[in-house]
């Protein structure tokens, strides 16, 4: 099977679960209808790099610009993500997502990869909060804002228990 031509709808939707420690880097995992298993990461920078690699593998959303590197790129140098031939049905995807660890659940829709960045929307699951982003940096800022709010709620809960 050629992983670059997988017939899978919603390939650019990432369901993200974040574990938010009181301090330090967040960790988590993301899932799409096309992935056979969740992809784990530590830090939001690694999240961006892994998701971008998945988009390159699927060739969707297509890059607006060629990838640059300090070194000559060899074909097939990075390990491919295991993809499904048909997308996971929504109910099964939601079950798999609910079993993933993490306190913060987000859905990231990447519509385009233009100007060497991402454009799309992010939704904080379980709330009515949704926001569009014009770059990967803006996405990271929005995710960081959600992490900060999650941390401040956890601190307030700990302080209330200590009283």
ABEGO torsion letter per residue (X at the ends): XBAAABBBBGAABBBBBBBBBABEBBBEBBBBAABABBBBBBEAAAAAAAAAAAAAAAGOBBBABBBBBABBBBBGABBBBBBBABBBBAAAAAAAAAABBEABBBBBBBABBBGGBBBEBBBBBGBABBBBBABAAAAAAAAAAAAAAAAAAAAAAAAAAAX
